[in-house]
């Protein structure tokens, strides 16, 4: 039986208020209590008024990657539960993650994350599937192995379309709002090597970079589908034009750098990886160009071009 000793770390700016309180409440009600709770704040920000009363505060330079690195470095337990400040989970959450870890002999366990406050739902139509395939975002297909999610050569996702009940699945990626696993592996990940993510306004795709790098280093990432984990602020993905432009830039620049560092360099059949990224660049640029012509607004197209150009400059 594994030692169920763990630390909780939270990266925050201290401004999530009620959502942050719900995160703290979830920690306080866990059937297995953490050895320590560490709150990683950005320099210049104040400690939130919502507190457990026994947490330790750490201040570092602002940045999604900087703060996540500090979360790993500050943990002193064998296992770490690294959270964002806007999540909520059941009282048996950590116990269930440990159960999955022990059953699968896994290094990390990732829960299914329920997103709230997201509009624009509905059926995933054939047109959506074709569009996502062309753009290199995702492809849904029956996987013959035990993976629920794999990383595609385009830098997108392959999602298993034939998930069975009562079968254990694994993943090559995960949701960055919740990272649970071996502290030693997190420290050895050297996530500080990926500070290039922060050169963009948004550090996308930081979650994929972190989990896929863990996977490439030989860590087993098991999926847990038994417990509930809710991301309370998923509505932040509803963006105005300025945020959309920042998101597009990060997707283009950082997506190209991720592809080069972790797909082109780390996989065989480099010719196939090149074809995949060329298709992604071509169709994202083409679709944004056509949309720009129709709407007489070329900002999205220009942002894609700038992002890909800056990404190309970085890797050369």
C-alpha positions in Angstrom: 0.0 0.0 0.0 1.4 3.4 -1.0 2.0 6.2 1.5 -0.9 8.6 1.3 1.1 11.6 2.3 0.4 14.7 0.1 0.7 18.5 -0.1 -1.8 20.8 -1.7 -0.5 23.7 -3.7 -2.6 26.5 -5.3 -1.5 29.1 -7.8 -3.6 32.3 -7.6 -3.6 36.0 -7.8 -5.9 36.1 -4.8 -8.9 37.5 -6.7 -11.2 34.5 -7.2 -13.2 35.3 -4.0 -16.2 32.9 -3.7 -14.7 30.4 -6.2 -11.5 30.4 -4.1 -13.5 29.9 -0.9 -15.2 26.8 -2.5 -11.7 25.5 -3.4 -10.6 25.9 0.3 -13.9 24.3 1.5 -13.2 21.3 -0.7 -9.7 20.9 0.8 -11.0 21.2 4.4 -13.6 18.4 3.9 -11.2 15.8 2.4 -11.3 12.4 4.1 -7.5 12.3 3.8 -6.2 15.7 4.9 -3.0 17.1 3.4 0.3 17.4 5.2 0.5 21.1 4.1 -1.3 23.7 2.0 0.8 26.1 0.1 -0.6 29.2 -1.7 1.6 30.5 -4.5 0.9 34.2 -5.2 2.4 36.6 -7.7 4.6 39.4 -6.4 2.6 42.5 -5.8 -0.6 40.8 -5.0 -2.1 40.5 -1.5 -3.0 37.4 0.4 -6.7 36.6 -0.1 -9.0 37.2 2.8 -10.4 33.7 2.4 -8.1 31.4 4.3 -8.0 28.0 6.0 -5.8 29.4 8.8 -2.9 27.0 8.4 -1.8 27.6 4.8 1.7 28.9 3.9 2.0 31.8 1.4 4.8 32.0 -1.2 5.4 34.9 -3.6 7.1 34.5 -7.0 7.1 36.4 -10.2 3.8 36.5 -12.0 3.2 33.9 -14.6 1.2 30.7 -15.0 4.4 28.7 -15.5 6.4 30.5 -12.8 3.7 29.9 -10.3 3.2 26.3 -11.2 7.0 25.6 -11.0 6.9 27.1 -7.5 4.0 24.8 -6.6 6.2 21.8 -7.4 9.3 23.2 -5.8 7.7 24.1 -2.5 5.9 20.7 -1.9 7.7 18.6 0.7 5.4 15.5 0.5 5.7 12.4 -1.5 2.7 13.4 -3.6 1.4 16.7 -4.7 -2.1 18.0 -5.5 -1.6 21.1 -7.5 -4.8 23.1 -8.1 -6.0 26.3 -9.6 -8.0 28.7 -7.4 -11.5 28.1 -8.9 -12.3 24.4 -8.5 -14.6 22.3 -6.4 -14.5 18.6 -5.6 -16.1 15.9 -3.4 -14.8 14.9 0.1 -13.6 11.5 -1.2 -11.7 13.1 -4.1 -8.1 12.6 -2.9 -8.9 9.2 -1.5 -10.3 8.1 -4.8 -7.2 9.4 -6.7 -5.0 7.4 -4.4 -7.1 4.3 -5.0 -6.7 4.7 -8.7 -3.0 5.3 -8.4 -2.5 2.2 -6.3 -4.7 0.0 -8.6 -3.0 1.1 -11.8 0.5 1.5 -10.3 0.4 5.0 -11.9 2.6 8.0 -11.3 -0.2 10.5 -11.9 -4.0 10.4 -11.8 -6.2 12.8 -13.7 -9.9 13.2 -13.1 -12.6 14.1 -15.6 -13.2 17.8 -15.3 -16.7 19.3 -15.5 -16.7 22.8 -16.9 -19.4 25.2 -15.8 -20.6 28.5 -17.2 -19.9 27.5 -20.8 -22.4 28.5 -23.4 -22.7 27.4 -27.0 -23.0 23.8 -26.3 -24.9 21.3 -28.4 -24.2 18.3 -30.6 -20.8 17.7 -32.0 -21.8 17.7 -35.6 -20.0 16.1 -38.6 -19.1 19.6 -39.8 -17.5 20.3 -36.4 -15.6 17.1 -36.7 -14.3 17.8 -40.2 -13.4 21.4 -39.2 -11.4 20.3 -36.1 -9.7 17.6 -38.2 -8.6 20.1 -40.8 -7.5 22.6 -38.2 -5.5 20.0 -36.4 -7.4 20.7 -33.2 -8.8 17.2 -32.5 -9.9 13.9 -34.0 -12.3 11.4 -32.5 -11.7 7.8 -33.3 -11.8 4.3 -31.9 -8.5 3.7 -30.2 -7.3 0.1 -29.9 -5.2 0.7 -26.8 -6.3 1.9 -23.3 -5.8 5.6 -23.9 -8.7 8.0 -23.5 -6.7 11.0 -24.9 -3.5 11.0 -27.0 -1.5 13.8 -28.4 -1.8 14.1 -32.2 1.1 14.9 -34.5 -0.6 18.2 -35.3 -0.2 19.3 -31.7 -3.9 18.6 -31.1 -5.7 15.7 -29.4 -6.9 12.3 -30.4 -10.0 11.5 -28.4 -11.1 7.9 -27.9 -14.7 7.7 -29.3 -15.3 4.2 -27.9 -14.8 4.5 -24.2 -16.3 1.6 -22.3 -17.8 1.5 -18.8 -15.8 -0.2 -16.1 -12.6 -0.1 -18.1 -9.5 1.6 -16.9 -8.1 4.3 -19.2 -4.9 6.3 -19.4 -4.0 9.7 -21.0 -1.1 11.5 -22.5 -2.5 14.9 -21.4 -4.7 16.3 -18.7 -6.5 19.3 -17.3 -4.1 21.8 -15.7 -6.6 22.9 -13.0 -5.7 19.6 -11.2 -2.4 17.9 -11.2 -2.0 14.9 -8.8 1.0 12.7 -8.6 4.6 12.0 -7.5 6.4 15.2 -6.3 9.8 13.8 -7.3 8.6 13.4 -10.9 7.2 17.0 -10.9 10.5 18.4 -9.6 12.5 16.4 -12.2 10.2 17.6 -14.9 12.1 21.0 -14.9 9.0 22.9 -16.0 11.0 26.0 -15.7 12.5 25.0 -19.1 9.1 25.9 -20.6 9.0 29.6 -19.7 8.8 30.4 -23.4 5.0 29.7 -22.9 4.8 33.0 -20.9 6.1 35.1 -23.8 2.6 35.1 -25.1 -0.2 36.9 -23.2 -1.7 33.5 -22.5 0.5 30.5 -21.6 -1.4 28.1 -23.8 -0.9 25.1 -24.2 0.7 24.9 -20.8 -1.4 22.0 -19.6 -0.5 19.9 -22.7 3.1 20.7 -22.4 3.3 19.7 -18.7 1.4 16.4 -19.0 2.9 15.3 -22.3 6.4 16.0 -21.0 5.6 13.9 -18.0 4.3 11.1 -20.3 7.5 11.3 -22.5 9.6 10.9 -19.4 7.9 7.6 -18.8 5.3 8.5 -16.2 2.0 6.7 -16.3 -1.1 9.0 -16.2 -4.2 7.1 -15.2 -7.8 8.5 -15.6 -10.2 8.5 -12.7 -13.9 8.7 -13.8 -15.4 8.0 -10.4 -15.2 11.3 -8.6 -16.5 14.8 -9.4 -14.2 17.7 -10.0 -15.6 21.0 -11.2 -13.9 23.9 -12.8 -15.9 26.8 -11.6 -14.5 29.5 -13.9 -14.6 27.8 -17.3 -16.7 30.8 -18.4 -13.5 32.8 -18.6 -13.1 31.0 -22.0 -15.9 33.2 -23.3 -13.7 35.9 -24.7 -14.1 39.4 -26.3 -12.2 40.2 -29.5 -9.0 41.2 -27.7 -8.9 38.0 -25.7 -9.6 35.9 -28.8 -6.7 37.6 -30.6 -4.4 36.8 -27.6 -5.7 33.3 -27.6 -5.0 32.9 -31.4 -1.5 34.2 -31.0 -0.7 31.8 -28.2 -2.3 28.9 -30.1 -0.2 29.7 -33.2 3.2 30.7 -31.7 3.2 28.3 -28.7 1.5 25.6 -30.6 4.3 25.6 -33.2 7.0 25.6 -30.5 5.3 22.7 -28.7 5.1 20.7 -31.9 8.8 21.2 -32.6 10.0 20.5 -29.1 7.8 17.5 -28.2 6.5 16.0 -31.4 9.0 16.7 -34.2 12.0 16.1 -32.0 10.6 13.2 -30.0 8.8 11.0 -32.5 9.8 8.9 -35.5 8.4 9.5 -39.0 9.4 13.2 -38.9 8.1 13.6 -42.5 4.6 12.7 -41.2 4.9 15.2 -38.3 5.9 17.9 -40.8 2.9 17.1 -43.0 0.6 17.4 -40.0 1.9 20.8 -38.9 1.9 22.1 -42.4 -1.8 21.1 -42.8 -2.6 22.8 -39.4 -0.9 26.0 -40.4 -2.4 26.0 -43.9 -6.0 25.5 -42.8 -6.0 27.8 -39.7 -4.5 30.5 -42.0 -6.9 29.8 -44.8 -10.1 29.7 -42.6 -9.1 33.0 -40.9 -8.3 34.6 -44.2 -11.7 33.6 -45.7 -13.4 34.8 -42.6 -11.5 38.0 -42.7 -12.4 38.7 -46.4 -16.1 38.0 -45.7 -16.2 40.2 -42.6 -13.7 42.7 -43.9 -11.6 42.2 -40.7 -8.2 40.7 -41.2 -7.1 40.9 -37.6 -7.5 37.1 -36.9 -5.6 36.2 -40.1 -2.8 38.7 -39.3 -2.6 37.4 -35.7 -2.2 33.8 -36.9 0.5 34.8 -39.4 2.4 36.8 -36.7 2.1 33.9 -34.2 3.4 31.3 -36.6 6.2 33.7 -37.7 7.3 34.3 -34.1 7.1 30.6 -33.3 9.3 29.9 -36.3 11.8 32.5 -35.2 12.0 31.0 -31.7 12.7 27.4 -32.9 15.4 28.6 -35.3 
